Amino acid sequence: MQVDELLKPFPIKEFHPFPRALLGPGAHEMIGPEALKLGFKKTLVMTSGLRGSDIVHKITESMKYHGLEVVLYDKVESNPKDYNVMDAVKLYQENKCDSFVSIGGGSSHDACKGARISVAHDGRNVNDFEGFNKSENPRNPPHIAVSTTAGTGSETSWAYVITDTTTDPDNPHKYVAFDDASVATLAIDDPVLYYSCPIDYTAQCGFDVLAHASEPYVSRLNFEPSLGNALRAIKLTAENLRQATWNPSELSGREGMMYAQYIAAQAFNSGGLGIIHSISHAVSAFYDTHHGLNNAIALPRVWAFNMPVAYKRFADMAEAMGVDTHGMTDVQAADAALAAAIRLLRDVGIPEKFTDVTQDSYSKNRLGQGPTKFYEQASVIKGDDEDVDRITNHVLGDACTPGNAKECTFETVRPVVDHCMNGDLDDLLS
């Protein structure tokens, strides 16, 4: 069922499946026994390598200790590329593997979900499955997803995001595939694995959570089973992100963000997303910037854009973020929610607009590097009229856009994108 179909006045809405999950300190130590229970024998482990940590080594050695054969693919890139997926598929087929484990954040999980779909279709290119439930074989290899960041939610959702590098290098394409067959077999969320996550990554991933929670809460899908989780995830993020960012070895903040990211993903899994994500996908298609960073920059602008059609929902979000809304009108409370989001963004040290993002502004920036000629020419985010136009066009074609609270056209969305590129956040508060 397509999102645009779901948005029509029709009584039936679709609730998408979640995997079984293990959550809490020490959960990652269960991967060996759980893999054996699922019948794993020879497993392809997909990861980014997790530079500076020994997480991959510890988990793969634990799997070997339990008698599992391990084949390692550790070249998944941020904003995973189609060739990352297909290289992993080739390795899986050559080694006659029977299962997958992904270790990392959304990039590792998304690439792995794409690889599983491809394997189930005899190695067809992952780009063939862009869209909604495009796979034809519902049976694919089992998959354990082990998260090392609190942001993605990919370990529990039916979505995966891939950058298609086969398109025009001057017009790169990043897409979302939604597929019930891509849902992991088992999700493992262990806050102990977050301790080594860099400060800036922790903050940016936290805003991915806030986007995952806030977008279904105001989505045009208006899916009742998602609303409680969405609001709870907003509350947990507001209460825990500062602690997780600036006191990274304190368990309470890390565990709070673990639950926030998990239930936020369960909210959007059936409740939909909006143009915070569409803008993020577009900017990373052109500049390969971090998804959470993109969401953080887009979020205040999109909240301001959407508020006129959802003041009451934004007033609820203000209360969830700890604002005392007694005596406020819904409009005043909605404005307070926006101010609270901007305060949070500033408190955790995130750049405030895209033209502030530089090579040195966060841990894994890839500006000016591969994989296509466009990236090599894109060492600085321009934010000029041409940049704004092409990013706006990408937003309008994104699968998340139909769920946005407010109707989107080129004329209405372009100023939002322009403000993300060049605007001052204080303008939104005046």
C-alpha positions as CSV (number, residue, x, y, z in Angstrom):
1,M,0.0,0.0,0.0
2,Q,1.4,3.4,-1.0
3,V,1.6,6.4,1.3
4,D,-0.5,8.5,-1.0
5,E,-3.2,5.8,-0.9
6,L,-3.1,5.8,2.9
7,L,-3.6,9.6,2.9
8,K,-6.9,9.4,1.1
9,P,-10.0,9.5,3.3
10,F,-10.2,5.8,4.0
11,P,-10.9,3.9,7.2
12,I,-8.1,1.3,6.9
13,K,-4.6,2.1,7.8
14,E,-1.7,-0.3,7.9
15,F,0.3,-1.3,11.0
16,H,3.7,-2.6,10.1
17,P,5.6,-5.4,11.9
18,F,8.4,-5.0,14.5
19,P,11.1,-7.6,15.2
20,R,11.7,-9.3,18.5
21,A,14.2,-7.3,20.5
22,L,16.6,-7.5,23.4
23,L,17.1,-4.1,25.1
24,G,19.4,-3.1,28.0
25,P,22.9,-3.2,29.3
26,G,24.7,-6.4,28.3
27,A,22.2,-7.3,25.6
28,H,24.9,-7.5,22.9
29,E,26.5,-10.5,24.8
30,M,23.5,-12.6,23.8
31,I,24.3,-12.4,20.1
32,G,26.1,-15.8,19.9
33,P,23.4,-17.9,21.6
34,E,20.6,-16.0,19.8
35,A,22.3,-16.6,16.4
36,L,22.5,-20.3,17.1
37,K,18.9,-20.4,18.2
38,L,18.0,-18.8,14.8
39,G,20.0,-21.4,12.9
40,F,22.9,-19.2,11.9
41,K,25.9,-21.2,10.7
42,K,27.9,-18.9,8.4
43,T,27.2,-15.2,8.8
44,L,28.0,-12.1,6.9
45,V,28.7,-9.2,9.4
46,M,28.0,-5.8,7.8
47,T,29.5,-2.7,9.5
48,S,31.2,0.5,8.9
49,G,34.3,-0.6,10.9
50,L,33.5,1.7,13.8
51,R,36.8,3.4,13.7
52,G,38.3,3.9,17.2
53,S,36.3,1.1,18.9
54,D,36.7,-2.6,19.4
55,I,33.0,-3.3,19.2
56,V,33.1,-5.3,15.9
57,H,36.1,-7.4,17.1
58,K,34.4,-8.2,20.4
59,I,31.1,-9.2,18.8
60,T,32.7,-11.3,15.9
61,E,35.0,-13.1,18.4
62,S,32.0,-13.9,20.6
63,M,30.2,-15.3,17.6
64,K,33.2,-17.4,16.7
65,Y,33.5,-18.6,20.3
66,H,29.9,-20.0,19.9
67,G,30.9,-21.9,16.8
68,L,29.7,-19.6,14.1
69,E,31.7,-18.9,11.0
70,V,32.0,-15.1,10.3
71,V,32.6,-13.3,7.0
72,L,33.3,-9.6,7.6
73,Y,32.2,-6.7,5.3
74,D,33.3,-3.5,7.1
75,K,33.2,-1.0,4.2
76,V,29.6,0.4,4.7
77,E,29.7,4.1,4.2
78,S,27.8,6.9,5.9
79,N,24.6,7.3,3.8
80,P,25.1,3.8,2.4
81,K,25.7,3.5,-1.3
82,D,24.2,1.1,-3.7
83,Y,27.7,-0.4,-4.4
84,N,28.2,-1.0,-0.6
85,V,25.0,-3.2,-0.7
86,M,26.0,-5.0,-3.9
87,D,29.6,-5.6,-2.8
88,A,28.2,-7.2,0.4
89,V,25.8,-9.3,-1.7
90,K,28.6,-10.6,-3.8
91,L,30.6,-11.5,-0.7
92,Y,27.6,-13.3,0.8
93,Q,27.0,-15.4,-2.3
94,E,30.7,-16.2,-2.9
95,N,31.1,-17.5,0.7
96,K,27.7,-19.3,0.7
97,C,26.6,-17.5,3.9
98,D,23.2,-18.2,5.4
99,S,22.5,-15.2,7.6
100,F,23.4,-11.5,8.4
101,V,24.4,-9.5,11.3
102,S,24.7,-5.7,11.1
103,I,26.6,-3.7,13.7
104,G,26.5,0.1,13.8
105,G,23.9,2.8,13.2
106,G,21.4,3.3,10.4
107,S,24.0,3.0,7.6
108,S,25.0,-0.5,8.6
109,H,21.4,-1.7,9.2
110,D,20.0,-0.1,6.1
111,A,22.8,-1.5,3.8
112,C,22.2,-4.9,5.4
113,K,18.4,-4.8,4.9
114,G,19.0,-3.9,1.3
115,A,21.5,-6.7,0.9
116,R,19.0,-9.2,2.3
117,I,16.3,-8.1,-0.2
118,S,18.8,-8.4,-3.0
119,V,20.0,-11.9,-1.9
120,A,16.4,-13.0,-1.8
121,H,16.0,-12.0,-5.5
122,D,19.2,-13.8,-6.8
123,G,21.4,-10.7,-6.5
124,R,19.2,-8.2,-8.3
125,N,20.4,-4.6,-7.9
126,V,19.1,-3.0,-4.7
127,N,18.0,0.1,-6.6
128,D,15.3,-2.1,-8.2
129,F,13.4,-2.1,-4.9
130,E,13.0,1.6,-4.3
131,G,9.5,2.4,-3.2
132,F,6.9,0.5,-1.2
133,N,7.0,-3.3,-0.8
134,K,8.7,-3.8,-4.2
135,S,10.2,-7.1,-3.2
136,E,8.5,-10.2,-4.5
137,N,10.0,-12.9,-2.3
138,P,9.0,-12.4,1.4
139,R,11.5,-15.0,2.6
140,N,15.1,-13.7,3.0
141,P,18.0,-14.6,5.2
142,P,17.7,-14.0,8.9
143,H,19.2,-10.8,10.3
144,I,20.3,-9.7,13.8
145,A,20.7,-5.9,14.0
146,V,23.0,-4.6,16.8
147,S,22.8,-0.8,17.3
148,T,25.8,1.2,18.5
149,T,24.1,4.6,18.2
150,A,20.9,6.0,19.7
151,G,19.2,7.5,16.6
152,T,18.4,5.3,13.7
153,G,15.6,3.0,14.7
154,S,16.4,1.0,11.6
155,E,16.8,-2.1,13.7
156,T,13.0,-2.1,14.4
157,S,11.6,-0.4,11.3
158,W,10.5,-1.5,7.8
159,A,12.5,1.3,6.1
160,Y,15.9,1.5,4.6
161,V,17.6,4.3,2.8
162,I,20.2,4.0,0.0
163,T,22.1,6.4,-2.2
164,D,21.8,5.5,-5.9
165,T,25.2,6.4,-7.4
166,T,24.2,5.3,-10.9
167,T,22.2,8.5,-11.6
168,D,23.4,11.7,-13.2
169,P,26.5,12.8,-11.1
170,D,25.1,16.4,-11.1
171,N,21.7,15.1,-9.8
172,P,22.4,12.4,-7.2
173,H,19.5,10.4,-5.8
174,K,18.9,9.1,-2.3
175,Y,15.8,7.1,-1.7
176,V,13.8,5.4,0.9
177,A,12.6,1.8,0.4
178,F,9.8,0.6,2.7
179,D,9.4,-3.2,2.7
180,D,7.9,-5.5,5.3
181,A,10.3,-8.2,4.2
182,S,13.3,-6.0,5.2
183,V,12.4,-6.0,8.9
184,A,15.2,-7.5,11.0
185,T,14.7,-10.9,12.7
186,L,16.1,-9.7,16.0
187,A,17.0,-6.2,17.2
188,I,19.7,-5.8,19.9
189,D,19.9,-2.4,21.7
190,D,22.6,-2.1,24.3
191,P,23.4,1.3,25.8
192,V,26.9,0.1,26.8
193,L,27.8,0.1,23.1
194,Y,27.0,3.8,22.9
195,Y,29.8,4.8,25.3
196,S,32.3,5.2,22.5
197,C,30.0,7.2,20.2
198,P,31.6,10.6,19.6
199,I,30.0,13.7,21.2
200,D,28.9,15.3,18.0
201,Y,27.5,12.0,16.7
202,T,25.6,11.4,19.9
203,A,24.0,14.9,19.6
204,Q,23.1,14.5,15.9
205,C,21.7,11.0,16.3
206,G,19.5,12.4,19.1
207,F,18.0,14.8,16.7
208,D,17.2,12.0,14.4
209,V,15.2,10.6,17.3
210,L,13.4,13.9,17.8
211,A,12.6,14.0,14.1
212,H,11.4,10.3,14.2
213,A,9.1,11.2,17.1
214,S,7.7,14.6,16.1
215,E,6.9,13.8,12.5
216,P,4.4,11.0,13.1
217,Y,2.9,13.0,15.9
218,V,1.8,15.7,13.4
219,S,1.7,13.5,10.2
220,R,-1.3,13.6,8.0
221,L,-1.6,9.8,8.5
222,N,-2.7,10.7,12.1
223,F,-2.2,7.1,13.1
224,E,-3.5,6.6,16.6
225,P,-1.3,3.6,17.6
226,S,1.8,5.8,16.9
227,L,0.9,8.9,18.9
228,G,1.6,7.6,22.4
229,N,5.1,6.3,21.4
230,A,5.8,9.5,19.5
231,L,5.1,11.8,22.5
232,R,6.9,9.6,25.0
233,A,10.0,9.6,22.7
234,I,9.9,13.4,22.6
235,K,9.8,13.5,26.4
236,L,12.7,11.0,26.7
237,T,14.8,12.9,24.2
238,A,14.3,16.2,25.9
239,E,15.2,14.6,29.3
240,N,18.2,12.6,28.2
241,L,20.0,14.0,25.2
242,R,22.1,16.6,27.0
243,Q,23.2,14.1,29.5
244,A,24.1,11.5,26.9
245,T,26.0,14.1,24.9
246,W,28.1,15.7,27.6
247,N,28.3,12.9,30.2
248,P,28.7,10.0,27.7
249,S,29.6,7.3,30.3
250,E,26.6,7.9,32.5
251,L,24.3,5.0,31.9
252,S,21.0,6.8,32.6
253,G,21.3,9.2,29.7
254,R,22.5,6.5,27.3
255,E,19.7,4.2,28.4
256,G,17.1,6.9,28.1
257,M,18.2,7.7,24.6
258,M,18.2,3.9,23.8
259,Y,14.5,3.7,24.6
260,A,13.7,7.1,23.0
261,Q,15.2,6.0,19.7
262,Y,13.6,2.6,19.8
263,I,10.0,3.8,20.4
264,A,10.4,6.8,18.1
265,A,11.1,4.4,15.3
266,Q,8.1,2.3,16.2
267,A,6.0,5.5,16.0
268,F,7.2,6.4,12.5
269,N,7.1,2.8,11.4
270,S,3.3,3.1,10.8
271,G,2.7,6.7,11.6
272,G,4.8,8.2,8.8
273,L,7.4,10.9,8.4
274,G,7.6,14.3,6.7
275,I,10.0,16.8,5.1
276,I,12.5,17.0,7.9
277,H,13.5,13.6,6.6
278,S,13.0,14.6,3.0
279,I,15.3,17.6,3.3
280,S,17.9,15.4,5.1
281,H,17.8,12.8,2.4
282,A,18.2,15.5,-0.3
283,V,21.2,17.3,1.4
284,S,23.0,14.1,2.0
285,A,22.4,13.0,-1.6
286,F,24.2,16.1,-2.8
287,Y,26.8,16.5,0.0
288,D,27.0,13.1,1.9
289,T,26.4,14.9,5.2
290,H,25.3,13.0,8.3
291,H,21.6,12.2,8.4
292,G,21.2,13.2,12.1
293,L,23.0,16.5,11.5
294,N,20.7,17.2,8.5
295,N,17.6,16.4,10.6
296,A,18.8,18.7,13.4
297,I,19.2,21.7,11.0
298,A,15.9,21.0,9.2
299,L,13.8,20.3,12.3
300,P,13.2,23.8,13.6
301,R,12.4,25.2,10.1
302,V,10.0,22.4,9.4
303,W,8.3,22.7,12.8
304,A,7.7,26.4,12.0
305,F,6.4,25.5,8.6
306,N,4.0,22.9,9.9
307,M,2.7,24.6,13.1
308,P,-0.2,26.5,11.5
309,V,-2.0,23.3,10.7
310,A,-1.1,21.5,14.0
311,Y,-0.9,24.0,16.8
312,K,-2.5,21.6,19.3
313,R,-0.1,18.8,18.5
314,F,2.9,21.1,18.9
315,A,1.4,22.4,22.2
316,D,1.4,18.7,23.4
317,M,5.0,18.4,22.3
318,A,6.0,21.5,24.3
319,E,4.6,19.9,27.4
320,A,6.5,16.7,26.6
321,M,9.7,18.7,26.3
322,G,9.2,20.1,29.8
323,V,7.6,23.4,29.1
324,D,5.1,24.7,31.7
325,T,2.2,25.4,29.3
326,H,-0.3,26.4,31.9
327,G,-2.0,29.6,30.9
328,M,-0.7,29.4,27.4
329,T,-2.8,29.2,24.2
330,D,-2.1,26.4,21.8
331,V,-0.3,28.9,19.6
332,Q,1.9,30.2,22.4
333,A,2.7,26.6,23.6
334,A,3.6,25.6,20.0
335,D,6.0,28.5,19.8
336,A,7.4,27.4,23.1
337,A,8.0,23.9,21.7
338,L,10.0,25.4,18.8
339,A,12.0,27.5,21.3
340,A,12.7,24.4,23.3
341,A,13.9,22.5,20.2
342,I,16.3,25.3,19.3
343,R,17.6,25.5,22.9
344,L,18.3,21.8,22.8
345,L,20.1,22.0,19.4
346,R,22.3,24.8,20.8
347,D,22.9,23.1,24.1
348,V,24.3,20.0,22.4
349,G,26.5,22.0,20.0
350,I,25.0,21.3,16.5
351,P,25.6,23.7,13.6
352,E,22.6,25.9,13.0
353,K,22.5,26.0,9.2
354,F,23.9,24.0,6.4
355,T,26.4,26.6,5.2
356,D,27.9,26.4,8.7
357,V,28.9,22.8,8.0
358,T,32.5,22.4,7.1
359,Q,35.1,19.7,6.7
360,D,36.0,20.0,10.4
361,S,32.5,20.5,11.9
362,Y,31.8,16.8,12.8
363,S,33.5,13.4,13.1
364,K,32.7,11.8,9.8
365,N,32.1,14.5,7.3
366,R,32.8,13.3,3.8
367,L,32.5,16.7,1.9
368,G,34.6,16.7,-1.2
369,Q,35.2,12.9,-1.3
370,G,33.8,10.1,-3.4
371,P,31.9,8.2,-4.6
372,T,30.8,10.3,-7.5
373,K,32.2,13.3,-9.4
374,F,29.6,15.5,-7.8
375,Y,30.9,14.9,-4.3
376,E,34.5,15.7,-5.5
377,Q,33.2,19.1,-6.6
378,A,31.2,19.6,-3.4
379,S,33.7,20.4,-0.7
380,V,31.6,23.3,0.5
381,I,27.8,23.5,0.8
382,K,27.0,26.4,-1.4
383,G,23.4,27.3,-0.4
384,D,23.0,29.4,-3.5
385,D,19.8,29.6,-5.6
386,E,20.8,26.6,-7.8
387,D,21.6,24.6,-4.7
388,V,18.2,25.4,-3.1
389,D,16.3,24.6,-6.3
390,R,17.8,21.2,-6.8
391,I,17.4,20.2,-3.2
392,T,13.8,21.4,-3.2
393,N,13.1,19.3,-6.2
394,H,14.6,16.3,-4.5
395,V,12.5,16.9,-1.5
396,L,9.3,16.9,-3.5
397,G,10.1,13.5,-5.0
398,D,11.0,11.9,-1.6
399,A,8.7,9.1,-0.2
400,C,8.5,10.8,3.2
401,T,7.0,14.1,1.8
402,P,3.4,12.9,1.4
403,G,3.1,12.3,5.1
404,N,4.1,15.9,6.0
405,A,1.6,17.8,8.1
406,K,1.3,20.7,5.7
407,E,0.8,20.4,1.9
408,C,4.1,20.7,0.0
409,T,4.7,22.5,-3.3
410,F,7.8,23.9,-4.8
411,E,6.7,27.4,-3.9
412,T,6.0,26.6,-0.2
413,V,9.0,24.3,0.4
414,R,11.7,26.3,-1.3
415,P,11.8,29.0,1.4
416,V,12.1,26.3,4.0
417,V,15.1,24.8,2.2
418,D,16.6,28.3,1.7
419,H,16.3,29.0,5.4
420,C,17.9,25.6,6.3
421,M,20.8,26.7,4.0
422,N,21.3,30.3,5.0
423,G,18.8,31.5,7.6
424,D,19.2,32.5,11.3
425,L,17.3,30.4,13.8
426,D,16.6,33.5,15.8
427,D,14.3,34.6,12.9
428,L,12.0,31.7,13.8
429,L,11.6,33.0,17.4
430,S,10.7,36.5,16.6
